[in-house]
Amino acid sequence: MNDRQPLAGKVALVAGGTRGGGRGIAVELGAAGATVYVTGRSSTAGRSDLDRPETIEETAARVTATGGTGIAVRTDHSDPEQVRALVDRIAAEQDGRLDVLVNSVWGGDALTDWEHPLWEQDLDTGLRVLRRAVETHIITSRFALPLMVARRSGLVVEVTDGNTARYRGVFFYDIAKSTVIRLAVAQAAELKPHGVAAVAITPGFLRSEAMLDHFGVTEATWRDAIAQDPHFAHSETPAYLGRAVAALAADPRVMAKTGRALATWGLYKEYGFTDVDGTQPDFAAHWADALEEEHGPLGDPL
């Protein structure tokens, strides 16, 4: 194994790799040597209804620039036929090989109502959040898993927010993110006899493109936002999440973790990776120091 590129020869699919955590994961898998299929709805051919500037082609180019091979495929993961065609293409181009599946589709920021309880929410909008955040993952796994089962190896990564049973602030968001953890648990149970692992993973305070925009800063000036939110000092880049996933994908003993809900703040201690600036953010430690008294503990793992 090439120590600098431990995933050389491996094939990954990052569903929802346009921006944020998905982009960070795709790029770091590429840096580890993988061929990465980057999918999503935002493309040079047109923006999704999120109307953001990031594209799957840009992510794929970054994958290639790091030493991997990035392949952008515009895919709406809520459409089973598009996902079927995507997996058929991967199978044809990679001789049936798929080593890593990352379910990172979200797209619910603009749909999430943070102000109202369930009985005052717009039902259609709330159910749309669940379709985007949960059904897309199920559809993608349904078609991608047979490639892994046939080879009796692989890793499924379900990207979520939080790894405990703590309530996440509003009904539909909580249901979406906690359900994604159960997707990992359920897939792990069914895949274990076939030698395929499945885990959920969460970042801490993610310094995504959307979050930077929210604070009116860039990655170069992100510390200027600490005055608005002191907790932002403990944020982490998408690359930190990506390095966590790359470490899991390269771990020959990853089956020991199957079915678990993991976090960057635990995995850096085991694998030793750092964020791009050389730091090792630990949002759970910060929560215990600064937020637990007001908001309670993070809670027990789901």
C-alpha positions in Angstrom: 0.0 0.0 0.0 1.2 3.5 -0.9 1.4 5.3 2.5 0.8 8.7 0.9 -2.1 7.4 -1.2 -3.6 4.4 0.7 -6.7 4.5 -1.4 -4.9 4.2 -4.8 -7.0 1.9 -7.0 -10.1 2.3 -4.9 -13.4 3.7 -6.2 -15.7 6.0 -4.3 -19.1 7.5 -4.9 -19.8 10.7 -2.9 -23.5 11.5 -3.3 -24.0 15.1 -2.5 -20.4 16.1 -3.2 -21.1 19.6 -4.5 -20.2 21.6 -1.4 -19.7 21.4 2.3 -18.9 18.1 4.0 -19.5 16.2 0.8 -17.0 18.2 -1.1 -14.5 17.9 1.8 -14.9 14.1 1.8 -14.6 13.8 -2.0 -11.4 15.9 -2.1 -9.7 14.0 0.7 -10.6 10.7 -0.7 -8.9 11.9 -3.9 -5.9 13.1 -1.9 -5.7 9.5 -0.6 -5.6 8.3 -4.3 -9.1 7.2 -4.9 -11.2 7.6 -8.1 -14.2 9.6 -6.9 -17.5 10.0 -8.6 -18.9 13.3 -7.4 -22.7 13.7 -7.8 -25.4 16.2 -7.1 -27.8 18.6 -8.9 -25.6 21.7 -9.1 -23.6 21.6 -12.3 -22.0 23.8 -14.9 -25.1 22.8 -16.9 -27.3 24.6 -14.4 -27.9 25.3 -10.7 -30.3 23.4 -8.5 -33.1 25.1 -6.6 -30.6 25.9 -3.9 -29.2 28.4 -6.3 -25.6 28.3 -5.0 -22.5 28.7 -7.2 -20.6 25.5 -6.3 -20.7 22.7 -8.8 -19.9 19.0 -9.0 -17.4 19.8 -11.8 -15.5 22.1 -9.5 -15.4 19.4 -6.8 -14.2 16.8 -9.3 -11.5 19.1 -10.5 -10.3 19.5 -6.9 -10.3 15.8 -6.5 -8.0 15.4 -9.5 -5.8 18.3 -8.4 -5.0 16.5 -5.1 -3.8 13.3 -6.9 -7.0 11.4 -7.3 -9.4 11.1 -10.3 -12.5 13.1 -10.0 -15.6 12.3 -12.2 -18.6 14.5 -12.1 -22.0 13.0 -12.9 -25.1 15.2 -12.5 -27.6 13.2 -10.6 -30.8 13.9 -8.7 -30.7 11.2 -6.0 -34.4 11.5 -5.4 -34.9 9.9 -8.8 -34.4 6.1 -8.7 -33.8 5.9 -12.5 -31.1 8.5 -12.4 -29.4 6.7 -9.5 -29.7 3.4 -11.3 -28.0 4.8 -14.4 -25.3 6.3 -12.3 -24.5 3.0 -10.6 -24.6 1.2 -13.9 -22.1 3.7 -15.3 -19.8 3.1 -12.3 -20.0 -0.6 -12.7 -19.3 -0.4 -16.4 -16.3 2.0 -16.1 -14.8 0.4 -13.0 -15.3 -3.3 -13.7 -18.0 -3.6 -11.1 -15.9 -2.0 -8.4 -17.2 0.4 -5.7 -15.2 0.5 -2.4 -16.7 3.6 -0.7 -20.2 5.0 -0.7 -20.8 8.3 1.0 -24.4 9.4 1.4 -24.0 13.1 2.0 -27.2 14.5 0.2 -28.9 17.1 2.4 -30.4 20.2 0.6 -32.6 21.0 3.5 -31.2 24.3 4.8 -33.7 26.6 3.0 -36.6 24.3 3.9 -35.9 24.0 7.6 -38.2 26.1 9.9 -36.3 26.7 13.1 -39.0 28.8 14.7 -42.1 26.6 15.0 -43.1 23.3 16.6 -44.4 20.5 14.5 -48.1 21.5 14.8 -47.3 24.9 13.4 -45.0 23.8 10.6 -45.9 23.6 6.9 -46.4 19.8 6.5 -45.5 19.6 2.8 -42.2 21.5 3.4 -41.3 19.3 6.4 -42.0 16.1 4.4 -39.9 17.5 1.6 -36.9 17.8 4.0 -37.3 14.1 4.8 -37.5 13.2 1.2 -34.3 15.1 0.5 -32.4 14.1 3.5 -33.4 10.5 4.1 -35.1 9.0 0.9 -32.2 10.1 -1.3 -29.8 8.1 0.9 -32.0 5.0 0.8 -32.4 5.2 -3.0 -28.7 5.5 -3.5 -27.8 2.6 -1.2 -30.4 0.4 -2.8 -28.7 0.6 -6.1 -25.0 0.9 -5.0 -24.8 -1.7 -2.3 -25.0 -4.7 -4.7 -21.6 -3.7 -6.1 -20.1 -4.0 -2.6 -21.9 -7.1 -1.7 -20.7 -8.8 -4.8 -17.1 -8.1 -3.9 -17.6 -8.8 -0.2 -15.9 -5.6 0.9 -16.5 -1.9 1.2 -17.6 1.0 3.4 -20.8 3.0 3.5 -20.7 6.4 5.2 -23.8 8.2 6.2 -23.1 11.9 6.9 -25.3 13.5 9.6 -25.3 16.2 12.3 -24.6 14.9 15.8 -23.9 11.3 17.0 -26.1 11.2 20.1 -29.8 11.1 20.9 -29.8 14.8 21.8 -32.7 16.7 20.3 -31.5 18.9 17.4 -33.7 21.9 17.9 -36.6 21.4 15.6 -38.8 18.5 14.6 -38.1 17.8 10.9 -34.4 18.5 11.2 -34.1 16.3 14.2 -36.0 13.4 12.5 -33.8 13.8 9.4 -30.5 13.8 11.1 -31.2 11.1 13.7 -32.8 8.9 11.0 -29.6 9.0 8.9 -27.8 7.4 11.9 -30.4 4.6 11.9 -29.8 4.1 8.2 -26.2 3.3 9.1 -27.2 1.0 11.9 -29.7 -0.9 9.7 -27.3 -1.2 6.7 -24.5 -2.4 9.0 -26.7 -5.2 10.3 -27.6 -6.4 6.8 -24.2 -5.9 5.3 -22.1 -7.4 8.0 -22.4 -11.0 6.7 -21.1 -9.8 3.4 -18.0 -8.1 4.8 -19.2 -4.5 4.2 -19.1 -1.9 6.9 -21.6 1.0 7.4 -21.1 3.9 9.8 -22.6 7.4 10.4 -20.3 10.3 10.9 -20.7 13.9 12.0 -18.5 16.9 11.9 -18.4 19.5 14.7 -19.1 23.2 13.8 -18.6 22.9 10.1 -17.1 25.8 8.3 -19.0 25.2 5.0 -19.4 27.6 2.2 -22.9 28.4 3.3 -21.8 29.0 6.9 -19.0 31.4 5.7 -21.6 33.2 3.7 -23.9 33.4 6.7 -21.3 35.2 8.6 -20.1 37.3 5.7 -16.6 36.0 5.7 -14.4 33.8 3.6 -12.1 30.9 4.5 -9.2 33.3 4.5 -11.0 35.7 6.9 -13.2 33.3 8.9 -11.8 34.4 12.2 -13.5 37.7 11.7 -16.8 35.9 12.4 -15.8 34.9 16.0 -17.0 38.3 17.2 -20.5 37.4 16.0 -20.3 33.9 17.4 -17.5 33.0 19.8 -18.1 29.3 19.3 -17.0 29.7 15.7 -13.5 29.8 17.0 -13.8 26.0 17.4 -15.2 25.3 13.9 -13.6 23.0 11.4 -13.2 22.9 7.7 -14.8 20.3 5.4 -11.4 18.8 4.9 -11.3 17.7 8.5 -14.4 15.6 8.0 -12.9 14.4 4.7 -9.7 13.2 6.4 -11.8 11.4 9.0 -13.6 9.5 6.2 -10.4 8.8 4.3 -8.9 7.4 7.4 -11.8 5.1 7.9 -11.7 4.0 4.3 -8.1 3.1 4.6 -8.4 1.2 7.9 -8.3 -2.6 7.3 -10.0 -3.0 10.6 -13.0 -0.7 9.8 -15.4 -3.6 10.3 -14.9 -3.2 14.1 -16.7 0.1 13.8 -19.6 -1.0 11.7 -23.0 0.2 13.0 -21.5 3.0 15.0 -22.2 6.8 15.0 -18.8 8.4 14.8 -17.5 12.0 15.0 -14.4 13.9 13.8 -13.7 14.8 17.5 -13.3 11.1 18.3 -11.6 9.9 15.2 -8.7 12.4 15.1 -7.5 10.9 18.4 -7.3 7.5 16.9 -6.0 8.3 13.4 -4.0 11.4 14.1 -5.2 13.6 11.2 -5.4 17.4 11.4 -7.4 20.1 9.9 -5.8 22.1 7.1 -4.1 24.5 9.5 -2.6 21.7 11.5 -5.0 22.0 14.4 -7.3 19.2 15.8 -10.7 20.8 16.6 -12.7 19.0 19.2 -16.2 20.4 19.3 -17.3 17.9 22.0 -14.6 19.1 24.3 -15.7 22.7 23.6 -19.3 21.8 24.2 -18.4 20.3 27.6 -16.5 23.4 28.6 -18.7 26.2 27.2 -22.2 24.9 26.3 -23.1 22.0 28.5 -24.2 24.1 31.5 -26.7 26.0 29.3 -27.8 23.3 26.8 -27.1 20.0 28.7 -24.7 17.3 27.7 -24.4 16.0 24.1 -26.1 12.8 25.3 -25.6 9.1 24.8 -24.7 7.7 21.4 -27.7 6.6 19.3 
